[in-house]
Amino acid sequence: MPQTRGRIFDDFASLMTNAAGVANGVKREAETAVRTQVERILSGMNVVTREEFEAVRDMAALAREENEELRRRIAALEARGEPKSATVVV
């Protein structure tokens, strides 16, 4: 009887190990399916990538810096009494 009991426990442990492996496989499949669906939905929404966003953000920052520099130059020219050549609306 002791050997039978040990064998039953061994079989049960093996069954639990296999069940855990199957559960882990199901989890990976579910994660892959969800990731695929999310990527499909996002591609249909015309969402920009992080790289595109950062590139545009950097371009906007540079444009703001250039705009401020031009404002300073215009202010300096006006302070010297230079006539305005054109009205710039910003």
Buried (B, 14 or more C-beta within 10 A) or exposed (E): EEEEEEEEEEEEEEEEEEEEEEEEEEEEEEEEEEEEEEEEEEEEEEEEEEEEEEEEEEEEEEEEEEEEEEEEEBEEEEEEEEEEEEEEEE
